[in-house]
Amino acid sequence: MRDVLGELMDWWRAGETVGVGTVVATFRSAPRPAGASMLVGPGGEAVGSVSGGCVEGAVYELGQEVVADGTPVLQRYGVSDDDAFAVGLTCGGILDVFVEKVSQETFPGLGDVAADVEAGRPVAVATVIEHPDPAWLGRRIVVRPEDDERSDGAAAPGSLGSPRADAAVTDDARGLLAAGRTETLTYGPDGERRGEGMRVFVSAFAPRPRMLVFGAIDFAAAVAHVGSFLGYRVTVCDARPVFATASRFPAADEVVVEWPHRYLEGEVEAGAVDARTVVCVLTHDPKFDVPVLEVALRLPEVAYVGAMGSRRTHEDRLERLREAGMTEAELARLSSPIGLDLGARTPEETAVSIAAEIVALQWGGGGSRLQDVGGPIHHHAT
């Protein structure tokens, strides 16, 4: 829902009612991930997408019906090879889409959720999308981190239907929120861990994952641009103030003048580095990159650590890191030379190569041409 939240909030604040269709589960080659949303506005406007165009018309009509009668609907869309041109997904995938009406009456806490998202505070919304008792459908709770006391006057988080269900879903939603994952969970009708009957969609709005780029060089500007495009909160750091300037890196969220290893150590101590963080070391200067790689490669949780340089630079860097006491297991976490083999030459092409490697490692892709491999096009997180 993040991609349509602005438009939704405009209508919500104006007291309007909006039909909202959200992808809550995908199977096979579904083109949009769980959490993708489409709005049916009060004037018949269509905003957003749940399938890249395959089933938008059907979801639009269902959204109008749900707004009219108020009953939320969980609808599955998909196609077989025989009816690929019927209403459905011509890619052969399957989508579960939950369609509900949203207004100040049905979701009074939406304003507080939007404020959290805007401020970068973690928040999750858990919604019942399937239950033997139709009265439970569409009930939701807002979940925040356990240590968040919400002293800012946020609205009460709501209830799914019973204290047992609320407790189970809240606990699981906090785990998903910490990992930055959106997912549909299954329980017994009263929130039993070992049971079926109730499905709850947890939409986790975690702060943007971080991309830390060390080395204020021309390649860093291109990497910062593609990192921002992918949704990362990008920091460029270099110890040389003449190069580390905001004007040279307009796509970065922040530019920091500090020795890279000191900055990374400080961010780790502040709890600002997590399992989604990617680290790109582009200096290819041992006095900068060896100390920061010592810190990065020893972190218990980090998504990616890559370092730029020629193969000769790479071998020299490995030797220096071994001399610093790093183990082979720690060195195995290093992606160097950085990026996939795309034949890249320019900073922009190299940035695409680096981004491609990050995406491939995140989702378990092999980096080969799709026409040369079989199996599913879309991978699941490893």
C-alpha positions as CSV (number, residue, x, y, z in Angstrom):
1,M,0.0,0.0,0.0
2,R,3.0,2.3,0.4
3,D,3.0,3.3,-3.3
4,V,-0.7,4.5,-3.1
5,L,-0.7,5.8,0.5
6,G,-0.5,9.5,-0.5
7,E,-3.6,9.3,-2.7
8,L,-5.5,7.2,-0.2
9,M,-4.7,9.7,2.6
10,D,-6.0,12.6,0.5
11,W,-9.4,10.9,0.2
12,W,-9.4,9.6,3.8
13,R,-8.8,13.1,5.2
14,A,-11.6,14.5,3.0
15,G,-14.0,12.0,4.5
16,E,-14.4,10.0,1.3
17,T,-14.7,6.2,1.0
18,V,-12.3,4.3,-1.1
19,G,-12.2,0.7,-2.5
20,V,-8.8,-0.8,-1.8
21,G,-7.6,-4.0,-3.4
22,T,-4.4,-5.5,-2.0
23,V,-2.3,-8.5,-3.1
24,V,-2.1,-10.7,-0.1
25,A,-0.5,-13.8,-1.6
26,T,1.1,-14.8,-4.9
27,F,1.8,-18.1,-6.6
28,R,4.0,-19.0,-9.6
29,S,4.8,-16.0,-11.9
30,A,2.6,-13.3,-10.3
31,P,3.9,-9.9,-11.6
32,R,3.3,-7.9,-8.4
33,P,4.4,-8.8,-4.8
34,A,2.2,-9.1,-1.7
35,G,1.3,-5.6,-0.5
36,A,0.8,-4.1,-4.0
37,S,-2.5,-2.1,-3.9
38,M,-5.0,-0.6,-6.2
39,L,-7.5,2.1,-5.2
40,V,-11.0,2.8,-6.6
41,G,-11.6,6.4,-5.8
42,P,-14.9,8.1,-4.9
43,G,-15.1,9.6,-8.4
44,G,-14.3,6.3,-10.1
45,E,-10.6,7.0,-10.3
46,A,-8.2,4.0,-10.5
47,V,-4.9,4.4,-8.8
48,G,-2.1,1.8,-8.5
49,S,-1.9,-1.7,-9.7
50,V,-2.2,-5.3,-8.4
51,S,-1.0,-7.2,-11.5
52,G,0.6,-4.9,-14.0
53,G,-2.6,-4.8,-16.1
54,C,-3.8,-8.4,-16.1
55,V,-6.7,-8.2,-13.7
56,E,-7.1,-4.5,-13.0
57,G,-10.5,-4.4,-14.7
58,A,-11.9,-7.2,-12.6
59,V,-10.5,-5.7,-9.3
60,Y,-11.9,-2.3,-10.3
61,E,-15.4,-3.7,-10.6
62,L,-15.1,-5.7,-7.4
63,G,-13.8,-2.5,-5.6
64,Q,-17.0,-0.7,-6.7
65,E,-19.2,-3.5,-5.4
66,V,-17.4,-3.7,-2.1
67,V,-17.7,0.1,-1.6
68,A,-21.5,-0.2,-2.3
69,D,-22.3,-3.1,0.0
70,G,-19.5,-2.8,2.5
71,T,-18.6,-6.5,2.6
72,P,-14.9,-7.2,2.1
73,V,-14.0,-10.0,-0.4
74,L,-11.0,-12.3,-0.8
75,Q,-10.7,-13.1,-4.5
76,R,-8.3,-15.4,-6.3
77,Y,-7.2,-14.5,-9.9
78,G,-5.4,-16.8,-12.2
79,V,-5.6,-18.5,-15.6
80,S,-5.0,-21.9,-17.2
81,D,-3.3,-22.2,-20.5
82,D,-6.6,-22.8,-22.2
83,D,-8.1,-19.4,-21.2
84,A,-5.1,-17.2,-21.2
85,F,-7.1,-14.4,-22.8
86,A,-9.9,-14.5,-20.3
87,V,-10.0,-12.3,-17.2
88,G,-6.9,-13.4,-15.4
89,L,-3.2,-13.5,-15.5
90,T,-1.8,-14.2,-18.9
91,C,1.6,-14.9,-17.3
92,G,0.2,-18.0,-15.7
93,G,0.5,-16.7,-12.1
94,I,-2.1,-16.6,-9.4
95,L,-3.0,-13.7,-7.1
96,D,-5.0,-13.5,-3.9
97,V,-6.5,-10.0,-3.7
98,F,-8.3,-8.7,-0.7
99,V,-10.8,-6.0,-1.5
100,E,-12.2,-3.7,1.2
101,K,-13.6,-0.3,1.7
102,V,-11.5,2.2,3.6
103,S,-12.8,5.4,5.3
104,Q,-12.4,7.3,8.5
105,E,-15.2,5.1,9.9
106,T,-13.7,1.7,8.8
107,F,-10.1,2.6,9.6
108,P,-9.9,5.4,12.1
109,G,-6.2,4.8,12.8
110,L,-5.0,5.2,9.2
111,G,-3.9,8.7,9.8
112,D,-1.5,7.6,12.6
113,V,-0.2,4.7,10.4
114,A,0.5,7.2,7.6
115,A,2.3,9.5,10.0
116,D,4.5,6.6,11.1
117,V,5.3,5.7,7.5
118,E,6.1,9.2,6.6
119,A,8.4,9.6,9.6
120,G,10.1,6.3,9.0
121,R,8.8,4.7,12.1
122,P,8.1,1.0,11.9
123,V,4.5,0.0,11.9
124,A,2.4,-3.0,10.7
125,V,-1.2,-3.4,9.9
126,A,-2.7,-6.9,10.4
127,T,-6.0,-7.6,8.7
128,V,-8.2,-10.7,8.8
129,I,-8.8,-11.7,5.2
130,E,-10.4,-15.2,5.8
131,H,-12.4,-16.6,8.7
132,P,-15.3,-19.0,9.3
133,D,-17.2,-16.2,10.9
134,P,-17.8,-13.5,8.3
135,A,-18.0,-10.9,11.1
136,W,-14.2,-11.2,11.6
137,L,-13.4,-10.3,7.9
138,G,-11.7,-6.9,7.6
139,R,-11.0,-6.5,11.3
140,R,-7.5,-5.2,11.9
141,I,-4.9,-4.3,14.5
142,V,-2.1,-1.9,14.2
143,V,1.2,-3.3,15.5
144,R,4.3,-1.3,16.5
145,P,7.6,-2.4,18.0
146,E,7.3,-3.7,21.6
147,D,9.3,-0.8,23.0
148,D,7.1,1.8,21.3
149,E,4.9,3.3,23.9
150,R,3.2,5.6,21.5
151,S,3.4,8.7,23.7
152,D,2.3,10.8,20.7
153,G,-1.4,10.1,21.1
154,A,-1.8,7.5,18.3
155,A,-5.2,5.8,18.1
156,A,-5.8,2.5,19.8
157,P,-4.6,-0.4,17.7
158,G,-8.0,-2.2,17.4
159,S,-8.8,-5.8,17.8
160,L,-9.2,-8.9,15.5
161,G,-12.0,-10.4,17.6
162,S,-10.4,-12.0,20.7
163,P,-7.5,-11.4,23.1
164,R,-5.9,-14.7,22.1
165,A,-6.0,-13.9,18.4
166,D,-4.7,-10.4,19.1
167,A,-1.8,-11.6,21.2
168,A,-0.7,-14.3,18.6
169,V,-0.9,-12.0,15.6
170,T,0.8,-9.1,17.4
171,D,3.7,-11.3,18.4
172,D,4.1,-12.6,14.8
173,A,3.6,-9.2,13.2
174,R,6.4,-7.8,15.3
175,G,8.7,-10.5,14.0
176,L,7.8,-9.7,10.4
177,L,8.2,-6.0,11.1
178,A,11.7,-6.5,12.5
179,A,12.6,-8.3,9.3
180,G,10.8,-5.8,7.0
181,R,8.6,-8.6,5.6
182,T,5.0,-8.5,4.4
183,E,3.2,-11.9,4.6
184,T,-0.1,-13.8,5.1
185,L,-0.2,-15.9,8.3
186,T,-2.5,-18.8,9.1
187,Y,-4.1,-19.6,12.5
188,G,-7.0,-21.5,14.0
189,P,-10.3,-19.5,14.2
190,D,-9.3,-18.1,17.6
191,G,-5.7,-17.5,16.9
192,E,-4.5,-21.0,17.6
193,R,-0.9,-21.5,16.4
194,R,-1.6,-25.0,15.2
195,G,-4.8,-24.7,13.2
196,E,-6.5,-23.4,10.1
197,G,-9.4,-21.3,9.3
198,M,-8.2,-17.8,9.9
199,R,-5.8,-16.0,7.5
200,V,-4.3,-12.7,8.5
201,F,-2.4,-10.4,6.1
202,V,0.4,-8.5,7.8
203,S,1.5,-5.4,5.8
204,A,4.8,-4.3,7.4
205,F,5.9,-0.7,6.9
206,A,9.5,-0.8,8.0
207,P,11.9,2.1,7.4
208,R,13.6,1.9,4.1
209,P,16.6,-0.5,4.0
210,R,20.0,1.3,4.0
211,M,22.7,1.4,1.3
212,L,26.0,2.5,2.7
213,V,28.4,3.7,-0.1
214,F,32.0,4.3,0.9
215,G,34.1,6.3,-1.4
216,A,33.0,9.6,-2.9
217,I,34.0,8.9,-6.5
218,D,32.1,9.2,-9.7
219,F,31.0,5.6,-9.6
220,A,29.4,6.3,-6.1
221,A,27.1,8.9,-7.6
222,A,25.7,6.4,-10.1
223,V,25.4,3.7,-7.4
224,A,23.6,6.2,-5.1
225,H,21.2,7.0,-7.9
226,V,20.3,3.3,-8.6
227,G,20.2,2.5,-4.9
228,S,17.6,5.3,-4.4
229,F,15.7,4.0,-7.4
230,L,15.5,0.6,-5.8
231,G,14.1,2.0,-2.6
232,Y,17.2,2.2,-0.4
233,R,18.0,5.1,2.0
234,V,21.5,5.9,0.6
235,T,24.4,7.3,2.6
236,V,27.7,8.3,0.9
237,C,30.7,8.4,3.2
238,D,34.2,9.5,2.6
239,A,36.9,11.0,4.8
240,R,37.9,13.7,2.2
241,P,35.6,16.8,2.6
242,V,36.6,18.1,-0.8
243,F,34.9,15.1,-2.5
244,A,32.1,14.3,0.0
245,T,29.7,17.1,-0.8
246,A,26.0,17.0,-1.2
247,S,26.2,18.7,-4.6
248,R,28.2,15.8,-6.0
249,F,25.6,13.2,-4.8
250,P,22.1,14.6,-5.3
251,A,20.5,11.2,-5.2
252,A,22.0,10.3,-1.8
253,D,19.8,10.9,1.3
254,E,22.9,12.0,3.2
255,V,26.6,12.6,2.6
256,V,28.9,12.1,5.6
257,V,32.5,13.3,6.0
258,E,34.2,10.7,8.2
259,W,36.6,7.8,8.0
260,P,34.5,4.9,6.7
261,H,35.3,2.4,9.4
262,R,34.5,4.9,12.1
263,Y,31.2,5.9,10.6
264,L,30.2,2.2,10.2
265,E,31.2,1.4,13.8
266,G,29.1,4.3,15.0
267,E,26.1,3.3,13.0
268,V,26.3,-0.3,14.3
269,E,26.5,1.0,17.9
270,A,23.4,3.1,17.2
271,G,21.5,0.1,15.9
272,A,21.2,1.7,12.5
273,V,22.5,-1.3,10.6
274,D,20.4,-4.4,10.1
275,A,20.0,-7.6,8.0
276,R,18.6,-5.5,5.1
277,T,21.6,-3.1,4.9
278,V,23.9,-3.3,1.9
279,V,27.5,-2.0,2.0
280,C,29.3,-0.9,-1.2
281,V,33.0,-0.1,-0.7
282,L,34.2,1.8,-3.8
283,T,37.4,3.5,-2.7
284,H,39.8,0.7,-3.9
285,D,42.3,2.3,-1.6
286,P,43.6,0.0,1.2
287,K,43.8,2.7,3.8
288,F,40.1,3.2,3.5
289,D,38.6,-0.1,2.3
290,V,40.5,-2.5,4.5
291,P,39.5,-1.0,7.9
292,V,35.8,-0.7,6.8
293,L,35.7,-4.2,5.4
294,E,37.1,-5.5,8.7
295,V,34.0,-4.0,10.4
296,A,31.5,-4.9,7.7
297,L,32.5,-8.5,7.2
298,R,32.3,-9.2,10.9
299,L,28.8,-8.0,11.3
300,P,26.5,-10.8,12.3
301,E,23.7,-9.5,10.0
302,V,24.1,-7.6,6.8
303,A,22.6,-8.3,3.4
304,Y,25.5,-7.6,1.2
305,V,29.1,-6.4,1.3
306,G,30.8,-5.6,-2.0
307,A,34.1,-4.0,-2.9
308,M,35.3,-2.4,-6.1
309,G,38.6,-3.0,-7.7
310,S,40.6,-5.0,-10.3
311,R,41.4,-8.7,-9.7
312,R,44.9,-7.7,-8.7
313,T,43.4,-5.2,-6.2
314,H,41.1,-7.9,-5.0
315,E,43.9,-10.3,-4.3
316,D,46.0,-7.6,-2.5
317,R,42.9,-6.7,-0.5
318,L,42.3,-10.3,0.6
319,E,45.9,-10.6,1.7
320,R,45.7,-7.5,3.8
321,L,42.5,-8.7,5.4
322,R,44.1,-12.0,6.2
323,E,47.0,-10.2,7.8
324,A,44.4,-8.3,9.9
325,G,43.2,-11.6,11.3
326,M,40.1,-12.2,9.2
327,T,39.0,-15.8,8.7
328,E,38.2,-17.5,5.4
329,A,34.6,-17.7,6.5
330,E,34.4,-14.0,7.0
331,L,36.2,-13.3,3.7
332,A,33.7,-15.6,1.9
333,R,31.0,-13.0,2.6
334,L,32.8,-10.4,0.4
335,S,31.5,-9.8,-3.1
336,S,34.7,-8.7,-4.9
337,P,35.2,-7.7,-7.6
338,I,31.8,-6.1,-7.0
339,G,28.9,-6.7,-9.4
340,L,27.7,-9.1,-12.0
341,D,29.5,-9.8,-15.3
342,L,27.6,-7.5,-17.6
343,G,30.7,-6.1,-19.4
344,A,30.0,-2.8,-17.7
345,R,32.4,0.1,-18.4
346,T,30.8,3.4,-17.5
347,P,29.8,4.4,-13.9
348,E,26.1,4.0,-14.8
349,E,26.6,0.6,-16.3
350,T,28.7,-0.5,-13.3
351,A,26.0,0.7,-11.0
352,V,23.5,-1.5,-12.8
353,S,25.9,-4.4,-12.4
354,I,26.2,-3.8,-8.7
355,A,22.4,-3.4,-8.3
356,A,21.9,-6.6,-10.3
357,E,24.2,-8.5,-7.9
358,I,22.4,-7.2,-4.9
359,V,19.0,-8.1,-6.3
360,A,20.2,-11.6,-7.4
361,L,21.6,-12.3,-3.9
362,Q,18.4,-11.0,-2.2
363,W,16.1,-13.3,-4.2
364,G,18.3,-16.2,-5.0
365,G,18.6,-15.4,-8.8
366,G,21.5,-16.8,-10.8
367,G,22.2,-13.8,-13.0
368,S,21.8,-15.7,-16.2
369,R,19.6,-14.7,-19.2
370,L,16.1,-15.7,-18.6
371,Q,15.8,-17.2,-22.1
372,D,18.7,-19.6,-21.2
373,V,17.1,-21.0,-18.0
374,G,13.9,-22.8,-17.1
375,G,11.7,-22.7,-14.0
376,P,10.0,-19.8,-12.3
377,I,10.9,-16.2,-13.4
378,H,10.2,-14.8,-9.9
379,H,12.2,-16.2,-7.0
380,H,11.4,-16.2,-3.3
381,A,13.8,-14.7,-0.7
382,T,16.4,-17.1,0.5
